[in-house]
Structure formats: structure tokens, C-alpha cells
Amino acid sequence: MEEFRKGEESCDQALKEVVTEKKNKKSEQLENIKQCLDAAIECGMSQNSDEFYACTKVFKDEINRYVFLHCTEPDARYRWIRNAIADLPPPTY
């Protein structure tokens, strides 16, 4: 019985570690998305625009976030995000 209890505790600990890791990953992802949205505003995008809303779709993808932040000039970022938005599929209503 004691061996079973140790195994159960070990499984509980492993599960807690997995949950904590997922929470940390999600938190990092959200911070990275925020960083991208802030950079979009800095390069001239209005928070009230349809483009800004489209950014939320583009920045769901980790590679898009990486490439966008890799562009160091505001004009380059703005052009890149405009192209990325143009590549999005049309909305379905």
C-alpha cells in the first residue's frame, strides 16, 4: 500500500509540474503577443483600426511574432504586418 501511495504522489507531482510548465509557456506567449502589439502601435498602427484587430490574428503564430520583432525599423515592421494581414484568409460571417 505504501508503494502505491508513493507512486500516486509521484504522479501528482509530475502532473503539477506539467500544469505549471503549461501555465508558464502560456504566460510567455501572451507577453510576447503583447510585445508585438506594442511594437505595432509604435510603428504607427492605431488601436482603433481593423489592421490592429488583424494583428491579433497574425500574432497567434509564433513564427510571425519572431519575424515581426526581428524587423528593427518601424517602416519595415509596418510593411511586414500589412503584408501578413493581406495573407490572412477572408473573414467568414
N, C-alpha and C positions, 0 to 999 in steps of 0.2 A: 504494500500500500504506500509506503514511504517513497519507493522508487517511482510510482505513478504520480505522486504529488510533486516530486522534483521535476519530472517530465512535463507536467502541467504548468508549473511555474516557469520552466524554460520556454515553453510555447507562448505563455503570456508575455514574457519579456521580449521575445522575438517579435510578437505581434505589435507590442508597444513601440519597438524600435522602427518597424516598418511604417507605422502610422506617423510617428514623429518625423521620419525621413520624408514621407509624402507631404506633410504639412510644411516642412522647411523648403522643399522643392517648389511647392505652390507659392509660398511667400516670396521666394526668389524670383519666380516667374512674374508675379504681379508687380514686384518692384522694378523689374526690367521693362515691363509694359509701361509703367508709369514714367520711367526714364525716357522711353521712346515718345510718349505723348507730350511730355515736357519739351523734348527736342523739336517735335513737330510745331509746337506753339512758338518756340524760339526762332524757327525758320520762316515764320510768317503765317502759319495756319491759324485761322480763327476757331475757337472752341464752339462757336455757333454755326459752323459750316457743315455741309454734308460731307465734305472731304474729311473733316475731323472724325465724324462718325465712321467713315470708311476706314480710317486709320485703325480703329478698334478691331476691325476685321483683319486687316493686313498684319497687325502686330500680334495676332494669336499665334502666328508661326514663328518659331524660334530663329530660323534662318533669316526671315525678313527683318526681325529685330536686330540681328547681328549685322546684316548688310547696311541697314539704315544708320545704325550708330557708327559704323565704320566710315561712312561719308563724313568728312570733317568740316566741310564748308556748308553753310546754311543753304546756299543756292543748289548745291549738289543734292543735299537731303530733300529739298523741296521738289526738285525734278524727279528724284528717285521715287518718292512717295506718290507723286502724281502718276508715274508710270505703273507703279504697283497697284494703285487704285484702278487704273484703266484695265488692268489684267483681271480684276475681280469679275466673277460671273454676275450677270444682271440679277437684280433682286426678284424674288418671286412673291407675288402678293396673294 
